[in-house]
Amino acid sequence: MPLSSNQLFLYRGKNRQGQFIEGRLKAQNSQWARHKLRKKGIKIQSLKKCWNIPFTSSQSIKPSDISKFTRQLAILLKAGIPIRKSFDILANSYEKIAVQQIIRDINHDIFLGDSLAKSLSNYPKQFNDIFCNMVKIGENSGTLTPILERLALFQEKTEYLKKRVKKALTYPLIVLVVALLVASIMLTKVIPNFAEAYSEFNTDLPYFTQLVISISETFNQIWPYIFGGIILLYMTLFAIIKHSRQATLFAHKTILKLPFVGKILLRVILGRFTHILATTINAGVPITDALKSSASAMDNLYIKQAINCVRQDVIGGISLHRALAKQPVFPITLRQMVDVGEESGSLAPILEKASQIYERDIALVLDTIIPLIEPVMMISLELLVGGLLVAMYLPVFQLGHIV
């Protein structure tokens, strides 16, 4: 089990060749640290525990940092530079202290005799099971450099797609929040002033104006309950989803059924699933292990559960395409492509082709929708604000009839 980053020990000693060395080591306690050092043949002179200083958000390790690291490591190894020298070069090329530290720690673990895959597995937040398993295969088969290149390409594609989807979903959300804030301010501050001024008129106000004033009066009476209810509902749902697997499963399944958003997210997930499966099978990973790695990389619990069910069926002797057919989340086109791949013995290329198709579909949808989102949202905001203003100034326009 990976150890927490705050269990860090500084040591000094001599190796089997009598050379003086010092460095850092992660362990559960000092006894376990001494055991690990003795196992590496190091005669300990001093061992002290220290605590990592928490990194600020500007220093935290992002997926883009890992992608860049993977790409640069592949380039250095391809150029024939030894792995430890490559790590020294990479550590000095980063400004972020967090990235420098993790690279130096991995390099030190390699110096102590661990494999690259074993060293990376100590940092599961940055290097998941798929990454470590593929690196292990690359080390054992002598194909580490091409596998690192594949991993870098996969990470780059994933990050690019995440940014595009996030951009498409974030802008409408921001505009919606702004619209709600503007409407709230107008209903609580602006419209009551108009209503007070119009109360001196001796005639009925236009229906639209009366309606908006009534909404404003009602909103002013109940807005604390509305916002309190929203906060309470959010906290309740968050607590339920966090502590209940069934609630999380229901929420993740519901998200995929949402109009428009659900379809985009499902395509993103299926594209990621097929790409991971193709990459791991190409690297020589057995299909059951490839499915396990794919499931571990899924953030959506509903999809994760479906892939695990597929894996159990495959272990039981069912073909992949039949196992996929038992899970309704996997579309028929994907099942047909997998069937063709299994029949022709070219499953990995077919899965890679399916991944490319999903990527193109997502790109096409985003290229079509993103240019339309901004004007549609701006028009909606203008209609909301404009409607409220018209309702308030309508009596002024009809002043001659009112007085």
PyMOL commands that set and color helices and strands:
alter all, ss='L'
color gray80, all
select helices_A, chain A and resi 30-39+63-78+83-93+97-111+116-120+129-141+144-198+207-243+245-255+261-282+287-296+301-315+320-325+332-344+347-397+399-402
alter helices_A, ss='H'
color red, helices_A
select strands_A, chain A and resi 8-14+20-26+43-50
alter strands_A, ss='S'
color yellow, strands_A
deselect
rebuild
show_as cartoon
